Amino acid sequence: MSPASQRPATAPAADKPTAETTGPGLVALVGTGPGDPGLLTLRAATELGRADVIVVDRALCHAEILSHARPDAEIVDAAEGDPAKLAARAAKAGRRVVRLLPGDPGTAGALAAEGGALAKAGVPFEVVPGVSAVTGVPGYAGIPLTDGKRREVRVIDAAEGGVDWEKFSAPDATLVILGAEGTVSEVAKGLIAVGRADSTPAAMTSLGTTTEQETVVSTLARLAADTKGMEAPAMIIVGDVVSWRDRLSWFETKPLFGWRVLVPRTKEQAADLSEQLRAYGAVPDEVPTISVEPPRTPQQMDRAVKGLVTGRYEWVVFTSTNAVRAVREKFVDYGLDARAFAGLKVAAVGEQTARALVEFGVQPDLMPSGQQSSEGLAEVWPPFDEDLDPINRVLLPRADIATDTLIARLTALGWECEDVTAYRTVRAAPPPAPIREAIKGGGFDAVLFTSSSTVKNLIGIAGKPHNVTVIAVIGPQTAKTAEEYGLRVDVMADKPSVSALAEALAEYGAKRRAAQVEAGDPLRKPSQMRRGARRRK
């Protein structure tokens, strides 16, 4: 998962009510779930959006959870003092406070401790339950706690040791053991000593519900040996329900589970692609390789927008989302909106460009039917007909480095093209040192190249990807460029779209995993194949 929020820590909440707060303040004890930020409840997100002050253990909080907060919300690190006192102080000053707690407040002891402190201080509070690790982690591990034959579930906190295992000797009860890391041997020996068979199925899951989750299925006799080296936090499940995992494991069997995938695009451009990769179980890392800047001489775009409004053009062609953004920004400068396109025909290259136009309020009239490229658009472009087309001019607001292929094809069809520089593309600044080291050292499992320029620019600013990294490209031209730079192309999309590229990578990952399972090999990501990488049996 991505690291905890990078928002700067602030001093303890000031005794100052906000303009939105009326009357005494209140503290909401909000559970954030066991790890996956997608498990945050709707009510928790609502409370975060209303909070003036958020008290949080920063090391335990995913950045995505804090993204639900208002930009002006005050973030207070619980490490700065007693969190209940910090929350109470802000509430007494008339502020609305959210105290974020991992898992569910009622099952981790926090409600008794912090809720009790707030009650003693006379501070009003509410409880927003979260998904508990007790149910969330087994669910993500594919292990039901009950089934048609087993109905009893016992939850044990073994973090401090000294558990009276005699109370949990019943062979039909499913045991959920929290705080298991470091006590696995004690747990197993204790249960065997009170009568549980050493062949009883047992499983241990570490870092549950995150993309670093790892589950090992064993028996009580072998559990300590088989789970050696697993990371905290960890949970043990003991009982016959563990046998369901072979059929119900859904999270760790995703085709790209835990793969760290480099996406050489900006966060805005990569939003849909990254979301698709997450659905396949991957952890996308967006690294822009180009920077988009305004043209050096804006007068050309100014004239083009004025011509668009006054009826100078029959068609406007958008070849990228950056072109849509550039025209939209010019419209804002002139106080215009999508209505200025009335009477014009609009063409778009690619699904993302079309989506950007629709978001702008413009429905494209023409898109490629096959190859999603300028060549594909030229193949479906109609010839100029002076009886049907009152104007023969086509506006192409594009990048300064755009090729002339489309213009040549449209000119041959009888159209007069005005190629206008809407934006400039320059090589982006190098990414941070840890990213560069991961690229060159094999820390990424895959890289997605969506154009030849992303190949050239990524290598230019960050270096050549390690040879264990899976190289996925959007089409033949990008593959050719990658090979020219000495890269081995492993995956190529069957059609030039980023969605097809992500799907092709997922298919590659699924086949790779299936081959490892069939051969009886350990399941390893590409990054774990490099020398010195951590390997688990």
KAJOHU-V620193 format. One record per backbone hydrogen bond with DSSP energy under -0.5 kcal/mol. CO is the residue of the C=O (numbers start at 1). NH is the residue of the N-H. Records with the same first field share a line. If there is no record, write none. Layout:
BEGIN
CO->NH  NH
END
This chain:
BEGIN
3->63
10->77
14->16
18->21
26->97
27->29  126
28->30  99
29->31  128
30->101
33->103
36->39
37->40
41->45
42->46
43->47
44->48
45->49
46->50
47->50  51
48->51  70
52->74
53->98
54->56  76
55->100
56->58  78
57->60
58->61
60->62
61->5
62->65  66
63->67
65->68
66->69
70->73
73->75
74->54  76
75->10  77
76->56
77->80
78->81
82->86
83->87
84->88
85->89
86->90
87->91
88->92
89->93
90->95
91->25  94
95->26  97
96->52  53
97->28
98->55  100
99->30
101->32
103->33
104->107  108
105->111
109->113
110->114  115
111->115  116
112->116
113->117
114->118
115->119
116->120
117->121
118->123
119->122
122->124
124->27
126->29
127->129
128->31
132->135  136
133->137  138
135->139
136->140
137->141
138->142  143
139->142
140->251
142->144
149->151
150->147
152->174
154->176
156->158  178
158->161
163->165
164->167
165->168
166->169
170->173
174->154
175->177  238
176->156  178
177->236
178->158
180->183
183->187
184->188
185->189
186->190
187->191
188->192
189->193
190->194
191->196
192->195
197->200
198->221
200->220
201->239
202->218
203->237
204->216
205->235
206->214
207->210
210->213
214->206
216->204
218->202
219->223
222->226
223->227
225->228
227->230
233->207
234->180
235->205
236->177
237->203
238->175
239->242
240->243
241->244
242->245
243->246
244->247  248
245->249
251->254
254->257
256->259
259->261  283
260->262  445  446
261->263  285
262->264  448
263->265  287
266->270
267->271
268->271
270->274
271->275
272->276
273->277
274->278
275->279
276->280
277->280  282
278->281
280->256
281->258
282->284
283->261
285->263
289->428
291->293  426
293->424
296->298
297->300
298->302
299->303
300->304
301->305
302->306
303->307
304->308
305->309
306->310
307->311  312  313
308->311
314->345
315->395
316->318  347
317->319  397
318->349
320->324
321->325
322->326
323->327
324->328
325->329
326->330
327->331
328->332
329->333
330->334
331->335  336
332->335
337->340
338->341
339->342
341->344
345->316
346->365  366
347->318
348->350  368
350->354
351->355
352->356
353->357
354->358
355->359
356->360
357->361  362
358->361
362->364
366->348
371->373
373->377
374->378
375->379
376->380
377->380  381
378->381
385->388  389
388->390
392->416
393->314  315
394->418
395->317
396->398  420
398->422  423
399->402
404->408
405->409
406->410
407->411
408->412
409->413
410->415
411->414
413->384
415->417
416->394
417->419
418->396  420
420->398  422
423->400
424->293  426
426->291
432->435  436
433->437
434->438
435->439
436->440
437->441
438->442  443  444
439->466
445->470
446->262
447->449  472
448->264  450
449->474
451->455
452->456
453->457
454->458
455->459
456->460
457->461
458->462  463
459->463
466->469
470->447  472
471->490  491
472->449
473->493
475->479
476->480
477->481
478->482
479->483
480->484
481->485
482->487
483->486
487->489
488->490
491->473
495->497
497->501
498->502
499->503
500->504
501->505
502->506
503->507
504->508
505->509
506->510
507->511
508->512
509->513
510->514
511->515
512->516
513->517
514->518
515->519
516->520  521
517->520
522->524
525->528
526->529
527->530
530->533
END
